[in-house]
Structures are given as C-alpha cells and as structure tokens.
Amino acid sequence: MVQQQPPVPASQHKKIPLEFPSQLKGGAYANNMMVVHTKEEFILDFLMVGPGGGAVTSRVIMSPGHMKRMISALQENMHRYEQRYGSLAPAEEPKGHIGFVRE
C-alpha cells in the first residue's frame, strides 16, 4: 500500500527567484501556431501571419509531460475566464488552405 504524503503548507514552499529579460517584457504577438512533436518533445512555433507573409515570433520546446500540464493549465484558465467574462466561441478557422514556405 502506498502512503501519500500530506501537502506542504504554503508557508514552507521554496521561493525561486525568476529573472525576466528586458527584451521579453513586451511579449510576442501571435495569430497562428504550428505544433510538431517527436516521442521526446513538442515544438510549438507561434507565428504572426499577415497579408503577403508571416514570421515565427516565438518557439517553445517542452517534454510531453510538461505539454500535458500546460494543456491542463490552459483549460483551467479558460474555464475561469469564461466564468468571469462569459462563454467564448472558438475563432473561425481560415477558409481554404494556408501553406507555409520556409526560405
């Protein structure tokens, strides 16, 4: 039989200082995303696509386990958002085929 440990009280949590590089403080806008994966990792490319072209604005690489946790966190936060501001319909998918060409 496995004995579970009681949760650690918030007062005993370790504080981890985070550095926030100044070049990231403005964030990166993305209106599209591409996802590819291998057995070991997921690669998320965030894109800004506009008339005449597009560019990758950010790339995030993570393990499948962390990807699963991120999906759960996103679902929970969307739930909280909709409870506070009302239900959202998913954005309409673009009509036709969007093809990306790397140069």
Residue pairs with C-beta under 8 A, 6 or more apart in sequence:
28 46
28 57
28 58
29 48
29 57
30 46
30 47
30 48
30 57
30 58
31 47
31 48
31 49
32 46
32 47
32 48
32 49
32 54
32 98
33 44
33 45
33 46
33 47
34 44
34 45
34 47
34 100
35 42
35 43
35 44
35 45
36 42
36 43
37 43
37 64
39 64
40 63
40 64
41 61
41 62
41 63
41 64
42 61
42 62
42 63
42 64
42 67
43 59
43 60
43 61
44 59
44 60
44 61
44 62
45 56
45 58
45 59
46 56
46 57
46 58
46 59
46 60
47 54
47 55
47 56
47 57
47 100
48 54
48 55
48 57
49 98
54 100
62 70
78 88
81 88
82 88
